[in-house]
Amino acid sequence: MTTSNVVVLDNGGGLIKAGIGGERDPSAVIPNCMGKPPSSKKWLMGDQLHSHSDLTSVSLRRPFDRGYLLNPDLQRDIWSHLFSNLLRISPSQSSLLLVEPLFNLPSIQRSIDELVFEDLGFRSLFVADSPSLVHLYEASHCPYGLLAKSQCSLVVDCGFSFTHAAPVFQNFTINYAVKRLDLGGKALTNYLKELVSYRAVNVMDETFIMDDVKEKLCFVSLDVPRDLQIARRPGKDNLFRCTYVLPDGITYMKGFVKDPNEAGRYRTLDGEAPPSTVTKEDMDQCEVTEKPEDRRRIDLTKTEFNLTNERFLVPEMIFRPADLGMNQAGLAECIIRAVNSCHPDLHPVLYQSIILTGGSTLFPQFAQRLEMELRPLVPDDYQVKITTQEDPILGVWRGGSLLASSPDFEAMCVTKSEYEELGSARCRKRFFH
């Protein structure tokens, strides 16, 4: 079996990353959903939605809810479209490496196996979890680094549905030590929707637009009390104030940040240079044109809204879920608890090899803030070293692609005939989950 026959599928709650094993990047990265724009008569697949011109008030159907596959029929339709139209592969001549969420329920595993072998007819299947693939990818990237030598790392995966702190040892996720925070990209987008809807304009139905706002404008604060004070300042003294223009369906079909230079001004606070140069004269000219009383007013005919403290209060949820009324510890405490559940000999190595992956780790200053929070909680004689993957969204897929191209991959798979003979539960025992 050659690698060209192995399909690697990182089936996330938010994005599906799919491609052929052995390649560096997936051939398709599409939203794991179907959507129906008001202007369309039929439901569209994730990739068709992205090319659709008007994404305002799209109705969405997702196969995943709260991190687990609850609608296998919808998932089958999305996969069928993906395999036949985007990857153009024939399942009966291919093996599948599927990335599954941690602690997947046996009933869901059964329905996935049915989907893979009975509905789609794949030749064989291997199921992996994301932390072990991230570890594999990072260890093979630095074969002489601590991570590869100790064969041990702590993977922090901030995904769409939830965040996990998962210790990995010798390529196996230590299940009993995994700690979960029920917060991910979806909850952050929903919180941003609520804040903007309450303060400015109703965007509760605008999932794709608010995802874009979150990705372009949110960042992690390194000093929340200071930043809350700055966010209250008027005019140009407020380094966080920036404007997002919503699509109006006539002039603009996509939303955009009104002034990208303005959006990057907050970086000057913590000693970073702003992303691009704006002279003081430019800033003053911008200010002269608007009267002080207009600064607070939002022109509703222009369909735009201002953001100030929302930009850092949204990612703040990951570090302080209790502020939202969630009875959960923040990410730093989650990591401490995960490490403390492992053997004491592993503690120093785990703190020195923390790997960040998943889309929600892409907020600017995320790793710095996590280190600031972790340092006081970790014993003084241990070092804390946090690495962010070069592409946190594709990292898991790349690990899968590496595994799929290893010579003993075929022997690790469950074949269709084994599944038919032994059933789902027996076959699953092979994957050590």
C-alpha positions in Angstrom: 0.0 0.0 0.0 1.5 3.3 -1.0 1.0 6.6 0.9 -0.9 8.0 -2.1 -3.7 5.6 -1.0 -4.0 6.9 2.5 -6.4 9.7 3.1 -5.6 11.8 6.2 -8.7 13.4 7.6 -8.6 15.8 10.6 -12.3 16.0 11.1 -12.7 19.1 13.4 -15.9 20.6 14.7 -15.1 23.8 12.9 -12.8 22.9 10.0 -12.1 19.7 8.1 -8.5 19.3 7.0 -8.2 16.6 4.4 -5.5 15.4 2.0 -3.2 12.6 1.0 -0.7 11.0 3.4 2.9 12.0 2.8 2.2 15.5 1.6 3.2 18.6 3.6 -0.2 20.3 3.4 -3.8 19.2 3.1 -5.5 19.6 -0.3 -8.7 20.8 1.3 -9.5 22.9 4.4 -13.2 23.5 4.5 -15.8 24.4 7.2 -17.4 21.2 8.6 -20.9 22.4 8.0 -23.6 23.0 5.4 -25.1 26.4 5.1 -28.0 28.1 3.4 -27.7 31.8 2.5 -31.1 33.6 2.4 -30.5 34.1 -1.4 -30.0 30.4 -2.1 -32.7 27.8 -2.5 -30.5 24.8 -1.5 -28.0 23.9 1.2 -24.4 24.5 0.2 -21.3 22.6 1.3 -18.5 24.4 3.3 -16.3 25.1 0.3 -19.2 26.3 -1.8 -20.1 28.7 1.1 -16.7 30.2 1.0 -17.0 31.0 -2.7 -20.5 32.3 -2.3 -20.7 36.1 -2.5 -23.1 36.9 0.2 -22.7 35.3 3.6 -25.0 37.5 5.7 -27.5 35.6 7.9 -26.5 32.1 6.7 -28.4 29.3 8.4 -25.8 26.6 9.4 -26.1 22.9 10.1 -23.1 21.3 11.7 -22.5 17.5 12.2 -20.7 18.3 15.5 -22.2 19.6 18.6 -20.1 20.4 21.7 -17.2 18.6 20.2 -18.8 15.3 19.3 -20.3 13.9 16.1 -24.1 13.9 16.7 -25.3 13.9 13.1 -23.6 11.1 11.1 -25.9 11.5 8.1 -24.9 15.1 7.6 -21.2 14.1 8.1 -21.6 11.4 5.5 -23.0 14.0 2.9 -20.0 16.3 3.7 -17.4 13.5 3.4 -18.9 12.1 0.2 -18.7 15.6 -1.4 -15.2 16.0 -0.1 -13.9 12.6 -1.3 -15.5 12.7 -4.7 -15.3 16.5 -5.7 -12.3 17.9 -3.8 -9.9 15.0 -3.2 -11.2 12.9 -6.1 -10.3 9.6 -4.5 -12.1 6.3 -4.5 -12.6 5.0 -0.8 -12.7 1.3 -1.9 -9.0 1.7 -3.0 -7.9 3.9 0.0 -7.1 3.7 3.7 -8.3 6.4 6.1 -6.4 7.9 8.9 -9.1 9.7 11.0 -8.5 12.1 13.8 -11.1 11.7 16.5 -11.8 13.9 19.6 -10.4 12.7 22.9 -12.9 10.6 25.0 -15.1 9.9 22.1 -18.1 7.9 23.2 -18.4 4.2 22.1 -21.8 4.8 20.4 -20.3 7.6 18.3 -17.3 5.4 17.5 -19.7 2.7 16.3 -21.5 5.2 14.0 -18.2 6.5 12.6 -17.0 2.9 11.8 -20.3 2.2 10.0 -19.9 5.4 8.1 -16.3 4.6 7.1 -16.7 0.9 6.2 -20.4 0.4 5.3 -21.5 3.7 3.8 -18.2 4.9 2.2 -16.5 1.5 1.8 -12.9 2.4 2.8 -10.4 -0.5 2.6 -9.0 0.1 6.1 -9.1 2.6 9.0 -6.7 4.0 11.6 -8.0 6.3 14.4 -5.7 8.8 16.1 -6.1 11.6 18.5 -4.7 15.1 18.0 -2.2 15.4 20.9 -0.2 12.3 19.8 0.0 13.5 16.2 1.1 17.0 17.3 3.8 15.4 19.4 4.9 13.1 16.5 5.2 16.1 14.1 7.1 18.3 16.6 9.5 15.5 17.6 10.3 14.6 14.0 10.9 18.3 13.2 13.6 18.6 15.9 15.1 15.1 16.2 17.8 16.3 18.7 15.5 18.5 20.8 14.3 17.8 24.3 10.9 16.7 23.1 12.3 14.0 20.8 14.9 12.8 23.4 12.5 12.6 26.3 9.6 11.4 24.1 7.4 13.5 26.2 5.4 16.7 25.8 2.3 18.6 27.0 0.0 19.5 24.1 -2.4 22.3 24.6 -5.1 22.1 21.9 -7.4 25.1 21.7 -10.0 23.9 19.2 -13.4 24.9 18.0 -15.4 23.1 20.7 -13.1 22.8 23.6 -9.5 23.2 24.9 -7.5 20.2 26.1 -4.2 20.1 28.1 -2.9 16.6 27.2 0.4 15.0 28.3 1.9 12.7 25.7 4.5 10.0 26.5 6.1 7.9 23.8 3.6 8.9 21.2 0.6 8.0 23.4 -1.7 10.5 25.0 -1.9 9.8 28.8 -5.7 9.7 28.9 -6.0 9.8 32.7 -4.1 13.0 32.9 -5.9 14.9 30.2 -7.8 18.0 31.4 -10.5 19.7 29.5 -11.8 23.3 29.4 -15.3 23.5 27.8 -14.4 26.6 25.8 -13.2 26.8 22.2 -13.4 29.1 19.2 -17.2 28.6 18.8 -17.9 29.9 22.4 -15.5 32.9 21.8 -17.3 33.9 18.6 -20.7 33.5 20.4 -19.5 35.7 23.2 -18.3 38.4 20.7 -21.6 38.2 19.0 -23.4 38.9 22.3 -21.2 41.8 23.2 -21.5 43.5 19.8 -25.3 42.8 19.6 -25.8 44.3 23.0 -23.6 47.4 22.5 -23.9 48.2 18.8 -25.8 46.2 16.1 -27.5 42.8 16.1 -25.1 40.2 14.7 -26.4 37.1 16.4 -27.0 35.4 13.0 -23.7 36.4 11.5 -21.4 33.5 12.3 -19.0 33.8 9.4 -18.7 37.6 9.7 -18.1 37.5 13.5 -15.5 34.7 13.0 -13.7 37.2 10.7 -13.9 40.0 13.3 -12.6 37.7 16.0 -9.6 36.5 13.9 -8.7 40.0 12.7 -9.2 42.1 15.7 -9.1 40.1 19.0 -5.9 39.7 21.0 -4.8 38.6 24.4 -4.2 41.3 27.0 -1.0 41.2 29.1 -2.4 43.5 31.7 -6.2 43.5 31.9 -6.8 46.3 34.5 -4.5 48.6 32.6 -6.1 47.8 29.3 -9.6 48.3 30.7 -8.6 51.8 31.7 -7.2 52.6 28.3 -10.3 51.3 26.6 -12.4 53.9 28.4 -10.3 56.8 27.0 -11.9 59.1 24.4 -10.7 59.6 20.8 -7.1 58.8 19.7 -5.9 58.1 23.3 -8.0 54.9 23.1 -5.5 52.5 21.5 -8.0 49.7 21.2 -10.8 51.6 19.4 -11.2 50.4 15.8 -14.1 50.1 13.3 -15.3 47.0 11.4 -17.5 47.6 8.3 -20.2 45.1 7.8 -21.2 44.0 4.2 -24.1 45.9 2.9 -24.8 43.6 -0.1 -24.3 46.5 -2.6 -20.9 48.1 -2.2 -19.2 45.5 0.0 -20.0 41.8 -0.1 -17.5 40.9 2.6 -16.9 42.6 5.9 -13.5 44.3 6.6 -11.5 46.3 9.1 -11.9 50.0 8.3 -8.3 51.0 9.1 -5.8 48.1 9.6 -3.2 50.6 11.0 -5.6 51.7 13.7 -6.3 48.0 14.6 -2.6 47.4 15.3 -2.0 50.4 17.6 -2.3 48.3 20.8 1.0 46.6 20.0 2.9 49.7 21.0 1.7 49.2 24.6 3.9 46.2 25.4 7.0 47.5 23.5 6.2 45.9 20.2 6.4 48.0 17.0 3.0 48.5 15.3 2.6 46.3 12.2 2.8 49.3 9.8 3.8 53.0 10.0 1.3 55.7 10.6 2.7 59.1 11.2 1.4 61.4 14.0 0.3 63.9 11.3 -1.9 61.2 9.7 -3.5 60.5 13.0 -4.1 64.2 13.7 -5.7 64.7 10.3 -8.0 61.7 10.9 -9.1 63.3 14.2 -9.7 66.8 12.9 -12.5 65.6 10.6 -14.7 64.3 13.4 -16.1 66.4 16.1 -15.8 65.1 19.7 -19.5 64.3 20.0 -19.4 62.2 16.8 -16.8 59.9 18.2 -19.3 58.1 20.3 -22.0 58.0 17.7 -22.3 55.1 15.3 -23.8 55.8 11.9 -26.3 53.0 11.4 -26.7 53.7 7.7 -23.1 52.9 7.2 -23.5 49.4 8.9 -20.3 49.5 10.9 -19.5 49.2 14.5 -16.7 50.1 16.9 -14.8 47.7 19.1 -12.8 48.7 22.2 -12.5 46.3 25.2 -14.3 43.5 23.4 -11.0 42.9 21.5 -9.3 41.5 24.6 -12.3 40.5 26.8 -13.2 37.7 24.3 -9.9 35.7 24.4 -9.7 36.5 28.1 -12.4 33.8 28.6 -9.8 31.1 28.0 -7.8 32.4 31.0 -10.7 33.4 33.2 -13.8 31.3 32.5 -15.2 32.2 35.9 -15.8 35.8 34.8 -18.4 34.4 32.5 -20.1 32.4 35.2 -18.5 29.1 34.1 -17.5 26.9 37.0 -14.2 26.0 35.5 -10.5 26.7 36.0 -8.6 28.8 33.5 -6.1 27.4 31.0 -3.0 27.8 33.2 -4.6 25.9 36.1 -5.8 23.2 33.6 -2.1 22.7 32.6 -1.0 22.5 36.2 -3.6 19.9 36.9 -2.7 17.8 33.9 1.0 17.8 34.8 0.2 16.9 38.4 -1.8 13.9 37.3 1.4 12.4 35.7 4.4 10.8 37.5 6.6 13.4 39.3 9.6 12.4 37.2 7.8 13.7 34.1 6.9 17.2 35.6 10.1 19.1 34.7 10.1 17.8 31.1 6.4 18.5 30.6 6.7 22.1 31.7 9.7 22.5 29.3 7.9 21.1 26.3 4.4 22.7 26.2 3.2 22.8 22.6 0.3 25.1 21.5 -1.9 24.0 18.7 -5.5 24.7 17.4 -6.9 27.9 15.9 -7.7 29.7 19.2 -3.9 29.9 20.0 -3.5 32.3 17.1 -4.6 35.3 19.1 -1.6 37.7 19.3 0.2 37.5 22.7 -1.4 34.2 23.6 1.8 32.4 24.5 3.3 35.3 26.4 0.2 35.6 28.6 0.1 31.8 29.2 3.7 31.9 30.3 3.0 34.9 32.6 0.1 32.9 34.2 2.0 29.6 34.5 5.3 30.9 35.9 4.0 31.7 39.4 2.2 28.3 39.6 5.2 26.2 38.6 7.9 25.3 41.1 10.9 27.7 40.8 13.5 25.1 39.9 11.5 24.0 36.8 11.8 25.9 33.5 8.7 26.8 31.5 9.0 26.7 27.7 6.0 27.2 25.5 6.2 26.6 21.7 3.5 27.5 19.3 3.2 25.3 16.2 4.2 27.1 13.0 0.7 26.5 11.7 -1.6 25.6 14.7 -4.5 24.9 12.4 -2.7 22.4 10.2 -0.3 20.9 12.8 -2.5 17.9 13.6 -3.0 17.1 9.9 0.7 17.3 9.3 1.4 14.8 12.1 -1.2 12.5 10.5 0.4 12.8 7.1 3.8 11.8 8.7 2.3 8.8 10.4 0.5 7.7 7.2 3.8 7.7 5.3 5.6 5.5 7.9 6.4 2.0 6.7 4.4 0.2 9.5 1.2 2.2 9.0 -0.5 -0.6 7.1 0.0 -3.0 10.0 -1.6 -0.6 12.5 -4.9 -0.3 10.5 -8.1 -2.2 10.9 -9.3 -3.7 7.6 -12.8 -3.8 6.3 -12.8 -7.6 6.6 -11.7 -7.5 10.2 -14.4 -5.0 11.0 -17.0 -7.2 9.3 -15.8 -10.2 11.2 -15.2 -8.8 14.7 -17.4 -5.6 14.9 -16.6 -2.1 16.0 -15.8 -2.6 19.7 -13.2 -5.4 19.1 -11.5 -3.5 16.3 -11.2 -0.3 18.4 -9.1 -2.0 21.0 -6.2 -1.9 18.5 -6.0 1.9 18.8 -5.2 1.9 22.6 -7.7 4.7 23.3 
